[in-house]
Amino acid sequence: MLDGLDRALIHALHIDGRASFTQLAAVLAVSPQTVSRRYERLRDEAALRVVGLPDPQLTGQEQWLLRLTAGPETALDLAHALVRRPDTSWVYLTGGGTEIVAVLETPLGMAHGHSLLLHELPPSVGLTAVSAHHLLHTYLGWRTPWRMSANALTARQQRMLGAPRFTGYGMSLPSHQVQLTPADHALMDALRRDGRAAVGELAAGTGWSSATVSRRLDHLRACGAIFFDIELDPGLLGGSAKTLLWMAVAPAHLDEVATTLAHHDELAFVAHTTGPTNLVAHALCRDTAALYQYLTRGLGAVKAIRTLETAPVLRTLKAVGTITPAGPARANR
């Protein structure tokens, strides 16, 4: 079970995933040794991981949400084939165990990038159906964490960590793209494996000096090209019943509905997509009874939702971080 200090530490790492134990200790009013012990315990017992992620819009990428169906005897093999790919994240086994949902990143403007992936999958996976949904705008998720994992710090504590002023969930225009070098990509790959890797480790992977890595990382964070997220079992925070929600909303009401849903405590992700359903969300509820209450009373109160499909998440095989045979590297102190 997580106590108040655990939750405060998780919230703090959402704000600044690379804050030192000394900085975190000052915010949490405990010793650096206590922070270090709690962090290690959360890594060992709760699979906590800090990951550095590129902002797709600012780094020339676009995202597709894929729904793939295979036979019951090959669905898990298909899911593991997707897990091993470096361009996938959030690989779920859903429904009755024959559907796999995954996020795929492709270079911006690369037509039918998702179809190229399908040609690369081994024939033995027995793919029987596929649909691809282009992620057009994210209202909740990625930079904005699930509210139940980031609700433990006071406003003053958040300011001590440099939390940005919140500007809302609605539509916004992206900033100018950042031109990345091969060394930048190597840096981002390393941070996706371990967002708290020491500067010396990052320098070894890029060929830069430690000073150059520090300056470049500061620049990429300042311009928004990279941010940090947390991987953690949501069941430890009261999100044991995981469900993907596929909704259809009239275009005239889409922004209003998505903004409303982004304020719901039960949702960790809300995004506008292409396809027969144009709004997708990820619900995290305490149990099936709480999910029923949310579907009937929470979503039920949003009259502009015309259709709703629910897909229970049976297993999460990959989150946002890179999966490596050796596992995550040790954390930076």
HULINCOR-V29987 format. One record per residue. RES is the residue in one small letter. PHI is phi in whole degrees, -180 to 180 (NA if undefined). NEAR is the number of other C-alpha atoms within 8 Angstrom. D_FIRST is the distance of its C-alpha to the first C-alpha in Angstrom with 2 decimals. Layout:
res->RES phi->PHI near->NEAR d_first->D_FIRST
res->RES phi->PHI near->NEAR d_first->D_FIRST
This chain:
res->m phi->NA near->3 d_first->0.00
res->l phi->-90 near->8 d_first->3.80
res->d phi->-101 near->6 d_first->6.52
res->g phi->-61 near->7 d_first->10.10
res->l phi->-68 near->8 d_first->11.39
res->d phi->-58 near->10 d_first->9.21
res->r phi->-65 near->12 d_first->10.33
res->a phi->-66 near->13 d_first->13.72
res->l phi->-66 near->12 d_first->14.14
res->i phi->-62 near->11 d_first->13.50
res->h phi->-61 near->13 d_first->15.97
res->a phi->-62 near->14 d_first->18.35
res->l phi->-70 near->13 d_first->18.50
res->h phi->-62 near->12 d_first->19.37
res->i phi->-76 near->11 d_first->22.28
res->d phi->-142 near->11 d_first->23.44
res->g phi->-67 near->14 d_first->22.00
res->r phi->-108 near->7 d_first->24.52
res->a phi->-60 near->9 d_first->24.17
res->s phi->-71 near->7 d_first->24.50
res->f phi->-61 near->11 d_first->22.05
res->t phi->-66 near->8 d_first->24.73
res->q phi->-64 near->9 d_first->24.82
res->l phi->-63 near->13 d_first->21.08
res->a phi->-63 near->13 d_first->21.16
res->a phi->-64 near->9 d_first->24.01
res->v phi->-72 near->9 d_first->22.22
res->l phi->-90 near->10 d_first->18.98
res->a phi->61 near->6 d_first->21.14
res->v phi->-135 near->8 d_first->19.74
res->s phi->-82 near->9 d_first->21.47
res->p phi->-59 near->10 d_first->21.74
res->q phi->-64 near->7 d_first->20.63
res->t phi->-66 near->9 d_first->17.28
res->v phi->-62 near->13 d_first->16.89
res->s phi->-60 near->10 d_first->18.05
res->r phi->-65 near->8 d_first->15.63
res->r phi->-65 near->9 d_first->12.55
res->y phi->-62 near->9 d_first->14.26
res->e phi->-64 near->8 d_first->15.06
res->r phi->-65 near->9 d_first->11.64
res->l phi->-66 near->11 d_first->10.47
res->r phi->-65 near->10 d_first->13.76
res->d phi->-77 near->8 d_first->13.50
res->e phi->-104 near->6 d_first->10.09
res->a phi->-121 near->10 d_first->9.51
res->a phi->57 near->10 d_first->13.32
res->l phi->-65 near->11 d_first->13.66
res->r phi->-148 near->11 d_first->17.40
res->v phi->-95 near->13 d_first->19.83
res->v phi->-129 near->17 d_first->22.97
res->g phi->-94 near->14 d_first->26.31
res->l phi->-128 near->11 d_first->28.05
res->p phi->-77 near->10 d_first->31.67
res->d phi->-77 near->10 d_first->32.57
res->p phi->-57 near->9 d_first->34.57
res->q phi->-66 near->9 d_first->37.15
res->l phi->-88 near->14 d_first->37.89
res->t phi->-118 near->12 d_first->38.10
res->g phi->76 near->10 d_first->40.33
res->q phi->-123 near->11 d_first->37.97
res->e phi->-131 near->13 d_first->37.42
res->q phi->-118 near->11 d_first->34.67
res->w phi->-122 near->13 d_first->35.11
res->l phi->-102 near->12 d_first->32.71
res->l phi->-102 near->14 d_first->33.90
res->r phi->-119 near->11 d_first->33.61
res->l phi->-117 near->12 d_first->34.94
res->t phi->-121 near->12 d_first->35.66
res->a phi->-138 near->14 d_first->36.56
res->g phi->-68 near->10 d_first->37.29
res->p phi->-59 near->8 d_first->34.52
res->e phi->-85 near->5 d_first->35.65
res->t phi->-122 near->11 d_first->35.50
res->a phi->-59 near->16 d_first->32.80
res->l phi->-67 near->10 d_first->30.19
res->d phi->-63 near->8 d_first->32.87
res->l phi->-63 near->14 d_first->33.58
res->a phi->-60 near->13 d_first->29.95
res->h phi->-68 near->9 d_first->29.81
res->a phi->-63 near->9 d_first->33.16
res->l phi->-72 near->10 d_first->31.75
res->v phi->-58 near->13 d_first->28.67
res->r phi->-72 near->7 d_first->31.12
res->r phi->-79 near->7 d_first->33.02
res->p phi->-73 near->6 d_first->32.51
res->d phi->-99 near->7 d_first->33.41
res->t phi->-117 near->12 d_first->30.64
res->s phi->-152 near->12 d_first->27.09
res->w phi->47 near->12 d_first->24.64
res->v phi->-94 near->16 d_first->25.92
res->y phi->-118 near->14 d_first->24.69
res->l phi->-102 near->16 d_first->25.84
res->t phi->-127 near->14 d_first->26.40
res->g phi->60 near->10 d_first->28.33
res->g phi->-90 near->5 d_first->29.51
res->g phi->96 near->10 d_first->28.79
res->t phi->-112 near->13 d_first->32.15
res->e phi->-112 near->13 d_first->31.42
res->i phi->-119 near->16 d_first->29.98
res->v phi->-116 near->13 d_first->29.22
res->a phi->-149 near->13 d_first->29.32
res->v phi->-98 near->12 d_first->30.21
res->l phi->-118 near->12 d_first->33.31
res->e phi->-105 near->10 d_first->34.73
res->t phi->-132 near->12 d_first->38.51
res->p phi->-59 near->8 d_first->41.04
res->l phi->-58 near->7 d_first->42.16
res->g phi->83 near->5 d_first->45.16
res->m phi->-81 near->7 d_first->44.92
res->a phi->-64 near->4 d_first->46.15
res->h phi->58 near->6 d_first->44.45
res->g phi->-59 near->8 d_first->41.99
res->h phi->-68 near->11 d_first->39.88
res->s phi->-71 near->7 d_first->42.94
res->l phi->-64 near->8 d_first->43.37
res->l phi->-61 near->8 d_first->39.94
res->l phi->-64 near->7 d_first->41.00
res->h phi->-69 near->6 d_first->44.10
res->e phi->-88 near->6 d_first->42.04
res->l phi->-76 near->9 d_first->39.85
res->p phi->-65 near->5 d_first->41.20
res->p phi->-59 near->6 d_first->43.25
res->s phi->-66 near->5 d_first->41.40
res->v phi->-74 near->11 d_first->38.33
res->g phi->64 near->10 d_first->40.41
res->l phi->-65 near->11 d_first->39.67
res->t phi->-114 near->8 d_first->41.01
res->a phi->-158 near->7 d_first->40.10
res->v phi->-151 near->9 d_first->38.92
res->s phi->-137 near->7 d_first->38.52
res->a phi->-126 near->10 d_first->37.89
res->h phi->-123 near->10 d_first->36.76
res->h phi->-74 near->11 d_first->37.49
res->l phi->-78 near->13 d_first->34.76
res->l phi->-92 near->8 d_first->36.96
res->h phi->-158 near->8 d_first->34.66
res->t phi->-103 near->11 d_first->30.92
res->y phi->-93 near->14 d_first->29.89
res->l phi->-147 near->14 d_first->26.11
res->g phi->117 near->11 d_first->24.25
res->w phi->57 near->7 d_first->25.17
res->r phi->-71 near->8 d_first->25.84
res->t phi->-104 near->6 d_first->24.13
res->p phi->-75 near->12 d_first->20.37
res->w phi->-55 near->12 d_first->18.48
res->r phi->-58 near->8 d_first->18.32
res->m phi->-76 near->8 d_first->14.68
res->s phi->-103 near->11 d_first->13.80
res->a phi->-142 near->14 d_first->16.49
res->n phi->-135 near->8 d_first->16.62
res->a phi->-104 near->9 d_first->15.27
res->l phi->-98 near->11 d_first->18.49
res->t phi->-75 near->6 d_first->21.73
res->a phi->-60 near->6 d_first->24.92
res->r phi->-65 near->7 d_first->26.20
res->q phi->-63 near->10 d_first->23.28
res->q phi->-65 near->12 d_first->23.72
res->r phi->-66 near->9 d_first->27.44
res->m phi->-62 near->8 d_first->26.92
res->l phi->-92 near->12 d_first->25.44
res->g phi->82 near->8 d_first->28.33
res->a phi->-61 near->9 d_first->26.75
res->p phi->-70 near->5 d_first->29.69
res->r phi->-68 near->4 d_first->31.04
res->f phi->-72 near->4 d_first->29.85
res->t phi->-114 near->4 d_first->32.90
res->g phi->103 near->4 d_first->31.82
res->y phi->-102 near->8 d_first->31.04
res->g phi->-78 near->8 d_first->34.62
res->m phi->-68 near->7 d_first->37.18
res->s phi->-151 near->4 d_first->38.12
res->l phi->-91 near->4 d_first->40.50
res->p phi->-70 near->6 d_first->39.33
res->s phi->-77 near->5 d_first->40.69
res->h phi->-67 near->5 d_first->43.12
res->q phi->-66 near->8 d_first->42.01
res->v phi->-101 near->8 d_first->41.41
res->q phi->-80 near->5 d_first->43.61
res->l phi->-103 near->8 d_first->41.61
res->t phi->-95 near->6 d_first->43.14
res->p phi->-55 near->6 d_first->42.30
res->a phi->-67 near->10 d_first->40.63
res->d phi->-61 near->9 d_first->38.47
res->h phi->-63 near->9 d_first->37.35
res->a phi->-65 near->10 d_first->36.59
res->l phi->-63 near->11 d_first->34.54
res->m phi->-66 near->12 d_first->32.53
res->d phi->-62 near->9 d_first->32.05
res->a phi->-66 near->12 d_first->30.66
res->l phi->-72 near->14 d_first->28.25
res->r phi->-71 near->13 d_first->27.09
res->r phi->-78 near->14 d_first->26.16
res->d phi->-156 near->16 d_first->24.47
res->g phi->-68 near->14 d_first->24.54
res->r phi->-108 near->11 d_first->24.14
res->a phi->-58 near->13 d_first->26.93
res->a phi->-64 near->9 d_first->29.30
res->v phi->-58 near->9 d_first->32.59
res->g phi->-62 near->7 d_first->34.51
res->e phi->-66 near->8 d_first->32.74
res->l phi->-65 near->14 d_first->33.44
res->a phi->-64 near->12 d_first->37.03
res->a phi->-63 near->8 d_first->37.57
res->g phi->-84 near->9 d_first->36.71
res->t phi->-105 near->10 d_first->38.92
res->g phi->86 near->7 d_first->41.92
res->w phi->-86 near->9 d_first->41.65
res->s phi->-77 near->7 d_first->41.53
res->s phi->-61 near->10 d_first->38.35
res->a phi->-65 near->6 d_first->40.04
res->t phi->-66 near->8 d_first->40.90
res->v phi->-60 near->12 d_first->37.37
res->s phi->-61 near->9 d_first->36.04
res->r phi->-65 near->8 d_first->38.74
res->r phi->-67 near->8 d_first->38.33
res->l phi->-64 near->8 d_first->34.56
res->d phi->-60 near->8 d_first->35.05
res->h phi->-66 near->8 d_first->37.69
res->l phi->-65 near->10 d_first->35.72
res->r phi->-72 near->10 d_first->32.79
res->a phi->-66 near->7 d_first->35.25
res->c phi->-88 near->6 d_first->37.10
res->g phi->88 near->9 d_first->34.00
res->a phi->-71 near->12 d_first->34.75
res->i phi->-139 near->11 d_first->31.35
res->f phi->-142 near->11 d_first->27.91
res->f phi->-122 near->14 d_first->24.37
res->d phi->-131 near->14 d_first->21.39
res->i phi->-119 near->12 d_first->17.80
res->e phi->-103 near->12 d_first->16.68
res->l phi->-162 near->8 d_first->13.03
res->d phi->-63 near->9 d_first->11.75
res->p phi->-65 near->9 d_first->11.95
res->g phi->-61 near->9 d_first->10.06
res->l phi->-71 near->10 d_first->6.72
res->l phi->-112 near->9 d_first->8.76
res->g phi->94 near->10 d_first->10.36
res->g phi->-119 near->12 d_first->13.08
res->s phi->-75 near->11 d_first->13.22
res->a phi->-92 near->14 d_first->16.95
res->k phi->-105 near->12 d_first->18.77
res->t phi->-145 near->11 d_first->22.48
res->l phi->-90 near->12 d_first->25.37
res->l phi->-118 near->12 d_first->27.93
res->w phi->-110 near->12 d_first->31.56
res->m phi->-125 near->13 d_first->33.72
res->a phi->-116 near->12 d_first->37.39
res->v phi->-133 near->14 d_first->38.47
res->a phi->-59 near->9 d_first->42.02
res->p phi->-52 near->6 d_first->42.52
res->a phi->-64 near->5 d_first->43.69
res->h phi->-108 near->9 d_first->40.35
res->l phi->-62 near->10 d_first->38.04
res->d phi->-63 near->10 d_first->37.17
res->e phi->-63 near->7 d_first->36.66
res->v phi->-66 near->12 d_first->34.40
res->a phi->-62 near->14 d_first->32.29
res->t phi->-66 near->11 d_first->31.93
res->t phi->-62 near->8 d_first->30.90
res->l phi->-65 near->9 d_first->28.24
res->a phi->-64 near->12 d_first->26.85
res->h phi->-91 near->6 d_first->25.90
res->h phi->-79 near->8 d_first->23.84
res->d phi->-62 near->8 d_first->20.08
res->e phi->-77 near->8 d_first->19.72
res->l phi->-106 near->13 d_first->21.54
res->a phi->-107 near->14 d_first->20.54
res->f phi->-153 near->14 d_first->24.07
res->v phi->-142 near->16 d_first->27.55
res->a phi->-148 near->14 d_first->30.78
res->h phi->-91 near->13 d_first->34.49
res->t phi->-132 near->13 d_first->36.00
res->t phi->-84 near->10 d_first->39.31
res->g phi->113 near->8 d_first->40.00
res->p phi->-64 near->5 d_first->40.52
res->t phi->-108 near->11 d_first->37.25
res->n phi->-115 near->12 d_first->36.97
res->l phi->-142 near->14 d_first->33.43
res->v phi->-123 near->14 d_first->30.19
res->a phi->-143 near->12 d_first->26.64
res->h phi->-119 near->12 d_first->23.15
res->a phi->-96 near->13 d_first->21.16
res->l phi->-125 near->15 d_first->17.37
res->c phi->-121 near->13 d_first->16.68
res->r phi->-63 near->12 d_first->14.09
res->d phi->-160 near->9 d_first->16.42
res->t phi->-66 near->8 d_first->20.16
res->a phi->-65 near->7 d_first->21.11
res->a phi->-67 near->9 d_first->19.67
res->l phi->-63 near->12 d_first->21.46
res->y phi->-59 near->8 d_first->24.61
res->q phi->-61 near->9 d_first->24.49
res->y phi->-69 near->11 d_first->24.17
res->l phi->-65 near->9 d_first->26.98
res->t phi->-85 near->9 d_first->29.29
res->r phi->-106 near->8 d_first->28.74
res->g phi->-73 near->10 d_first->27.27
res->l phi->-70 near->8 d_first->29.36
res->g phi->-60 near->9 d_first->31.95
res->a phi->-80 near->7 d_first->32.89
res->v phi->-94 near->8 d_first->33.85
res->k phi->-67 near->6 d_first->37.36
res->a phi->-77 near->8 d_first->38.40
res->i phi->-75 near->11 d_first->36.18
res->r phi->-86 near->9 d_first->38.87
res->t phi->-138 near->7 d_first->37.01
res->l phi->-144 near->9 d_first->33.42
res->e phi->-119 near->7 d_first->32.23
res->t phi->-110 near->8 d_first->28.67
res->a phi->-135 near->9 d_first->27.40
res->p phi->-60 near->10 d_first->24.03
res->v phi->-87 near->13 d_first->22.29
res->l phi->-82 near->10 d_first->21.97
res->r phi->-148 near->7 d_first->20.94
res->t phi->-105 near->10 d_first->20.48
res->l phi->-92 near->11 d_first->22.62
res->k phi->-155 near->11 d_first->22.97
res->a phi->-101 near->9 d_first->21.60
res->v phi->-92 near->9 d_first->23.70
res->g phi->-78 near->11 d_first->23.90
res->t phi->-71 near->8 d_first->26.62
res->i phi->-93 near->10 d_first->25.97
res->t phi->-123 near->7 d_first->27.81
res->p phi->-58 near->4 d_first->28.60
res->a phi->-83 near->4 d_first->27.48
res->g phi->84 near->6 d_first->24.10
res->p phi->-62 near->9 d_first->22.96
res->a phi->-72 near->7 d_first->24.76
res->r phi->-69 near->6 d_first->23.32
res->a phi->-80 near->8 d_first->22.34
res->n phi->-75 near->6 d_first->24.77
res->r phi->-83 near->6 d_first->24.27
